Amino acid sequence: MKRLFASLALCCTALCPTPAALAAPPGAQPAAGLPATPQDWRLAALRDIEAGYRVTLDNHAGARDPHNPAFLANLGAARAHGLALAARVTNGSGYLAALLGFTNRIHDGHAGVYPAIDFDTVQQAEWPGFVAAWRGELYVYKAEEGAASAGERIVSCDGVPVRRLIEDKVFAFMGRSDEEGQWWDHAHDLFRDWGNPFAPRPQRCVFEANGRQGERALRWRTMPQSATGWWYESVRGAPLPLGLSEPRPKLFWVAMPTFNPNEQERKAYRELYRQVQAGRERLLGADAVVIDLRANGGGSSLWSLDFAKALWGEDRVTRRRAAHGARTEVWYRASPGNIAYFQKMAQEKTAQGETAVAEIVNTYAQNLLAARSAGQDYYISKNDAPPPALDPTVDQPGDPAPFMRPTYVIVPGDCASACLDAIDYFKLFPNTKLVGAPSSADSTYMEVRVEQLPGGLARVIVPTKLYVHRPRGNGAFYRPDIPVTALDWSTATFLGVVEQDLARLPGSSTSVAGVDAAQP
């Protein structure tokens, strides 16, 4: 379950916590140790769900949102559901499931209570010898010899259609089944067991290959470390290192596997921008540019924004963004906890020498203080700029030569938050096509902070702001222009897909690679 924590609550500005701040290290335990008895685990679950509910109620941007009057009732229902599960907890796996059940009912990837301990601390994951993958239906992705065969379709288990099983056993605790990309991201969890007592694992399944079906018993055992790579690859393939490459002359590949870069990756982004700006003449004559977002679950939107400006032109991107989001308002929840968060961050950024960021954050804190002093629930930031006098899509004097070459964006199913912002920017230009899977979605609640709960076992994720009139709506996701349902999500597969599409374009002289993108 390490990937669950690594992808939680990623937000869309440079001010948000990094995945390292959100994720528990492998094998981590709270300082005081784990609960020792069934009653201790039950009391811990009840305590942490109640505490998470209270922090969310007091600070979440949605709790006073006049645009979403159902929020409080939904939060109350999540609390009731979580406490009902917690009352039945007898061990660590039940504790984890109760917290996830509460969080899942909130139905927002940017909110909820998440364990601060790694799942393997409580119970090692078990599997039936194979990893599954969702490609519109569930297939065996890779398997140990004798357990299953890659490419088999999984029809049902224990007499229940597999889609319903995923709804009941997976999406009741993690993910959101109404977002198509979440099926790509979470359906394979049906065959990775961490002891959830509220979702017993499948025992017998029907597999189909070459039109013939057969039922087999599953033999569950400890999942080896060697299978972890299969589990990740089943969702996103094997992403390339961050940077620019040229797999063949005149076809350029831009890998962006993270928007939460470490220091080395920050240097790689700066080098990428330099290469795009210095080599823009070559890009203007490219057969295509591929922007590869495999493995990208969010972070800071500034990285993709700066890339878009380098490729299409800074003023072009700025004009189109301004017109696209002209009505957008940002509402910051003026709660004591959120104010303290921004005040502390301003101090930290000042101490780190990041004075420009510190000034921005301090302005947030001061505006929130003023709003609270005035008895207001929110500080509201509006776009007061007048509508553009000119068509924002028309080039202006001083613009660089327009980049109009075919651009393909590879989208994984777990693309969310700042990964979605990147697609927002790229799709401002009509030469952009999306390739791969449907994306995940965001609510309108963003800019998260993390608060440790008493006891040290869990943390609550709190969105501090909400968007009003954001062009991409609450829960909206992107569907691919070119779906890729092949089991193999390798770079070679996508290169073949791009070549096939280029060969169809009028006047194309490129050759077609023999890759079937539509079949597992």
Beta strands, then each sheet from edge to edge (+ up, - down):
strand 1: 112-115
strand 2: 126-127
strand 3: 130-134
strand 4: 138-143
strand 5: 153-157
strand 6: 160-161
strand 7: 204-209
strand 8: 212-217
strand 9: 221-222
strand 10: 243-248
strand 11: 251-255
strand 12: 288-292
strand 13: 329-333
strand 14: 378-382
strand 15: 407-411
strand 16: 432-436
strand 17: 445-452
strand 18: 458-468
strand 19: 482-483
sheet 1: 1+ 18- 13+ 14-
sheet 2: 1+ 18- 17+
sheet 3: 2+ 9-
sheet 4: 3+ 4-
sheet 5: 6+ 5- 7+ 8-
sheet 6: 10+ 11- 12- 15- 16- 19-
end
